[in-house]
Amino acid sequence: MKKLLNNISKARIVAVAVIAVAVLAAFFWVGHTAHNSTVSIGSDKKIDITPEQIRSIKAIGQWEFLSVTDEELVDTVRRGIFSDDHLVRIYYGTLRFGVDLGQAKPGWIVANGDSVTVTLPPISLLDHDFIDEARTKSFFESGRWSAADREALYRRAYSQMLRHGFTEANIKSAENNADAQFRNMLRAMGFENIVVRFAKQ
């Protein structure tokens, strides 16, 4: 009986020793694995701009980035034998500068990851009928003038407004406004690196 109890005690000791070795081995394996493996958390910065989004931007059509108001005083004189006839008129107009996205070439938006390059059509005059004829008024008029005379005066005013408004400074200002607005829109879509260019005239 005593011998049996001794055998049971030895068996228990062996079992405890085996469990202890197994536990130590398990701890060693977990520690070794944790030491040699790394867990990284990252984000995929690829942003897709879909054909539908490109079409919806293009559907905006004409996008105005600068308007310039102008008034021109234009006069003409017709010499006479006894007296001269004068016609002086004041013309008012607003020149609107921007881009017509309908003229954007294929591939005008190219996205790569979180970067995007946009090539816009050149800044142009969006409305060629910029003189407000309803506001045109005669400043001074003497003698009789035909419709052709008034049309000639209108054409002179038109040329003067175009010359005074369609300047490099105004085009550059419109480009800066376009650049800022497109950057804001594309940044809201998730892009970080944005390049805005303009096609040549």
C-alpha positions in Angstrom: 0.0 0.0 0.0 2.8 2.4 0.9 4.5 1.5 -2.4 1.3 2.4 -4.3 1.0 5.7 -2.6 4.6 6.5 -3.5 3.9 5.6 -7.1 0.8 7.9 -7.2 2.9 10.8 -5.7 5.6 10.3 -8.2 3.0 10.3 -11.0 1.5 13.5 -9.7 5.0 15.1 -9.6 5.7 14.0 -13.1 2.3 15.4 -14.3 2.9 18.7 -12.6 6.4 18.9 -14.1 5.1 18.1 -17.6 2.4 20.8 -17.3 5.0 23.4 -16.1 7.2 22.6 -19.0 4.3 22.9 -21.4 3.3 26.3 -19.9 6.9 27.6 -20.1 7.2 26.4 -23.7 3.9 28.2 -24.6 5.1 31.4 -23.0 8.4 31.2 -24.8 6.6 30.6 -28.2 4.2 33.5 -27.7 7.0 35.9 -26.7 9.2 34.8 -29.6 6.4 35.2 -32.1 5.5 38.7 -30.7 9.2 39.7 -30.9 9.7 38.7 -34.5 6.4 39.8 -36.0 5.1 43.3 -36.5 1.6 44.6 -37.0 1.2 47.7 -39.1 -1.9 49.8 -39.7 -1.9 51.8 -42.9 -4.3 53.5 -45.2 -4.7 53.1 -48.9 -4.4 56.6 -50.3 -5.6 55.7 -53.8 -8.5 57.9 -54.7 -10.6 57.0 -57.7 -12.2 59.8 -59.8 -15.0 58.1 -61.8 -16.0 58.9 -65.3 -19.4 60.0 -63.9 -17.6 62.5 -61.7 -15.6 63.9 -64.6 -18.8 64.1 -66.7 -20.6 66.0 -63.9 -17.8 68.5 -63.6 -17.7 69.0 -67.3 -21.5 69.5 -67.3 -20.9 72.7 -65.5 -20.1 74.1 -68.9 -19.0 77.7 -68.7 -17.4 78.6 -65.4 -16.9 82.3 -64.7 -13.8 83.4 -62.7 -13.7 87.1 -63.3 -16.0 89.8 -64.4 -14.9 93.3 -65.5 -17.3 96.2 -65.8 -16.5 99.1 -68.1 -18.0 102.2 -69.6 -16.8 103.9 -72.7 -17.6 107.4 -74.0 -17.4 107.4 -77.8 -18.0 110.4 -80.1 -18.0 111.2 -83.8 -18.1 114.5 -85.7 -19.5 115.2 -89.1 -18.2 118.4 -90.6 -20.7 120.8 -92.2 -20.5 124.0 -94.2 -22.1 126.2 -91.5 -21.8 123.9 -88.5 -20.6 120.5 -87.4 -22.8 117.6 -86.2 -21.8 115.8 -83.0 -22.8 112.4 -81.6 -21.5 111.4 -78.2 -22.7 108.2 -76.5 -21.9 106.3 -73.4 -21.8 102.5 -73.5 -21.8 100.2 -70.5 -20.7 96.6 -70.5 -19.5 93.6 -68.4 -16.8 91.3 -69.7 -17.0 87.8 -68.2 -13.8 85.7 -68.2 -13.6 82.0 -67.5 -13.3 78.5 -69.0 -15.7 76.5 -71.1 -15.4 73.0 -69.8 -17.1 71.7 -72.9 -13.8 72.5 -74.7 -11.8 70.3 -72.3 -9.7 67.7 -74.1 -9.8 64.0 -73.4 -7.6 63.2 -70.4 -8.0 66.6 -68.9 -8.2 65.1 -65.4 -5.6 62.5 -64.5 -5.6 61.0 -61.0 -2.8 58.9 -59.5 -3.1 57.9 -55.8 -3.7 61.1 -53.8 -2.4 63.2 -56.7 -4.4 64.7 -59.6 -3.5 66.9 -62.6 -6.1 69.1 -64.2 -5.6 70.7 -67.6 -8.3 73.4 -68.2 -9.2 75.1 -71.4 -7.6 78.5 -71.8 -9.3 81.5 -70.2 -11.6 83.1 -72.7 -14.4 85.6 -73.0 -17.6 83.7 -72.1 -20.1 86.2 -73.6 -19.3 88.2 -76.7 -22.4 90.4 -76.4 -21.1 92.2 -73.4 -22.4 95.7 -74.1 -25.6 96.4 -72.3 -27.5 98.3 -75.0 -30.4 99.0 -72.6 -28.1 101.2 -70.6 -26.5 102.9 -73.6 -27.4 106.6 -73.7 -26.7 109.7 -75.8 -24.5 112.1 -73.9 -24.7 114.8 -76.6 -26.3 114.7 -80.0 -26.7 117.4 -82.7 -27.8 116.9 -86.3 -29.3 113.8 -87.9 -27.7 110.4 -87.6 -28.5 107.2 -89.3 -28.7 103.7 -87.9 -25.4 102.9 -89.7 -23.8 105.9 -87.9 -24.9 104.6 -84.5 -23.8 101.0 -85.4 -20.3 102.4 -86.3 -20.2 104.1 -82.9 -21.2 100.9 -81.2 -18.4 99.0 -82.9 -15.9 101.5 -81.7 -17.1 101.2 -78.2 -17.0 97.4 -78.5 -13.4 97.5 -79.6 -12.4 99.8 -76.9 -14.0 97.7 -74.2 -12.3 94.6 -75.5 -9.0 96.3 -75.6 -9.3 97.7 -72.1 -10.7 94.5 -70.6 -9.0 91.6 -72.3 -5.6 92.2 -70.8 -2.9 89.9 -69.6 -3.5 91.1 -66.0 -7.2 90.2 -66.1 -6.4 86.8 -67.7 -3.9 86.1 -65.0 -6.4 87.1 -62.3 -9.0 84.7 -63.8 -6.4 81.9 -63.9 -5.6 82.4 -60.3 -9.3 82.3 -59.3 -9.8 79.2 -61.4 -6.7 77.5 -59.8 -8.0 78.3 -56.3 -11.6 77.1 -56.9 -10.5 73.9 -58.6 -8.0 73.1 -55.8 -10.8 73.6 -53.2 -13.1 71.3 -55.1 -10.5 68.5 -55.6 -9.2 68.8 -52.0 -12.8 68.2 -50.8 -12.8 65.0 -52.9 -9.7 63.8 -51.0 -6.8 64.7 -53.2 -3.7 66.2 -51.5 -1.3 66.9 -54.4 -3.1 69.0 -57.0 -1.7 70.5 -60.2 -3.9 72.9 -62.2 -2.7 73.9 -65.7 -4.2 75.8 -68.6 -4.1 74.7 -72.3 -2.5 77.1 -74.7 -4.6 79.5 -76.6 
